[in-house]
Amino acid sequence: MAKIPVAVLGATGTVGQHFVKLLLDHPWFELAALTASERSAGKRYGDAAKWYLSEEVPEQVADVEVRLTEPRAVEDAKLLFSAMPAEEAAKIEPVCAEAGFIMSSNSSNFRMDPDVPLIIPEVNPDHLKLIEAQKKQRGWDGFIVKNPNCTTIVFVLPLKPLLDAFGINSVLVASMQALSGAGYAGVPSMAIEDNVIPFIAKEEGKTEDEPLKLLGKLSGKNIEQAPIRISASCHRVPVLDGHTTAVFVELGKPASPEEAAEVLSKFKAKPQKLKLPSAPEQPVIVSPEENMPQPRYARYAGSVPGMAVVVGRVRKDPALKNGIKFIASGHNVIRGAAGAAVLNAELLKAEGYLK
Ligand SMILES: NC(=O)c1ccc[n+]([C@@H]2O[C@H](COP(=O)([O-])OP(=O)(O)OC[C@H]3O[C@@H](n4cnc5c(N)ncnc54)[C@H](OP(=O)(O)O)[C@@H]3O)[C@@H](O)[C@H]2O)c1
């Protein structure tokens, strides 16, 4: 099978580096172009990338010339992965979709637009049906599919099987978010060392809104938002990679912690049935240890490193009716960003949207 040529927009950043790493040996996709801002255009990728991964810049890309992000720079590609700041992505993504490119985007612009599928393949693969409406309404030959915010993905993955088994009325979530979630230049070391910062701009809104679309039902050309009350408090902590969330759920009917843990650990969905290359065998791993999950150990757990969420401390919540509480931890830049967009693209291919 010939591989599909792909480009990474914003390839020099934190998410872009993970894209490059995930795509270098991908069985279906082949890297055709790397783009970034004027700061990087014309430089070797190895010089332009603000490299933060522990291994070296891969030699296959170190000498590749970074191009300026514009449609003609990615002519050789069919599928574009976007990892740009949202304001920049909002300008370039529609131009690319209109020009016929398929965009699997990680940036937060357009996520809540009614005709833009916001997808976690284990949660709402049927929402891809919005693509036809998007192309028709906007007159585009291509289209845009989004993955959610990094914190949202980490706690919505375990919410999905609980919703299906018991119903959910309300969710309270407190996040402990890693430094890589803010990008390379995000948080000054003098601010975060020996500290916790109890504010992340725009994060609580995304964390409260996106789950309602993800867990909503497709009805014709619209998504009916899930009737769940969500309240979030988001915090930055001195961890390099891996967002951890404390989640408090009012279920629709009673369930013991053991029943909830069993539902979580048995969860398998479409990516597992389709055996998509980036799908972990178990999207939610339940840890029996009383002091887990911790991001240092959870971030690469499971059959596909970085793609599973580890849940632990599943217990009764005495403050809520039918209350269950747990901790969920996952890699914010892999399952929460680059890996999420790659898995979405694999789903697009498996479902015939990408040929
Ligand atoms: N980090 C995470 O865990 C995470 C998770 C989910 C979503 N996201 C989202 O993903 C996107 C990227 O995040 P990041 O953490 O990788 O940020 P980052 O490290 O700051 O990287 C930003 C990338 O965008 C490029 N860029 C900046 N301005 C541009 C412009 N005007 N035109 C073209 N390219 C431009 C940069 O190129 P230069 O190097 O040339 O400046 C760089 O490649 C953001 O929208 C972010 O909100 C991040």
The ligand as a Gaussian input file, in Angstrom:
#p B3LYP/6-31G(d) Opt

LIG

0 1
 N        1.479000      21.357000      24.233000
 C        0.387000      20.651000      24.445000
 O        0.331000      19.741000      25.292000
 C       -0.864000      20.937000      23.654000
 C       -1.934000      20.095000      23.842000
 C       -3.086000      20.304000      23.115000
 C       -3.149000      21.355000      22.236000
 N       -2.088000      22.191000      22.054000
 C       -2.211000      23.252000      21.047000
 O       -1.341000      22.944000      19.955000
 C       -0.815000      24.123000      19.371000
 C        0.697000      24.092000      19.426000
 O        1.111000      24.022000      20.774000
 P        2.636000      23.867000      21.179000
 O        2.596000      23.576000      22.627000
 O        3.343000      22.923000      20.276000
 O        3.198000      25.365000      20.898000
 P        4.685000      25.850000      20.614000
 O        5.682000      24.951000      21.244000
 O        4.716000      27.293000      20.979000
 O        4.835000      25.738000      19.009000
 C        4.090000      26.547000      18.130000
 C        4.391000      26.172000      16.681000
 O        3.627000      27.035000      15.823000
 C        4.520000      27.735000      14.942000
 N        4.039000      29.093000      14.672000
 C        3.941000      30.135000      15.541000
 N        3.485000      31.232000      14.901000
 C        3.289000      30.878000      13.612000
 C        2.869000      31.565000      12.454000
 N        2.539000      32.855000      12.488000
 N        2.776000      30.875000      11.282000
 C        3.123000      29.570000      11.222000
 N        3.555000      28.861000      12.282000
 C        3.636000      29.511000      13.460000
 C        5.849000      27.769000      15.673000
 O        6.874000      27.985000      14.719000
 P        8.273000      28.738000      15.125000
 O        9.082000      27.734000      15.885000
 O        8.834000      29.079000      13.782000
 O        7.913000      29.942000      15.939000
 C        5.850000      26.359000      16.286000
 O        6.189000      25.417000      15.297000
 C       -1.432000      25.292000      20.166000
 O       -2.591000      25.716000      19.487000
 C       -1.782000      24.640000      21.492000
 O       -2.814000      25.306000      22.160000
 C       -0.942000      22.004000      22.744000

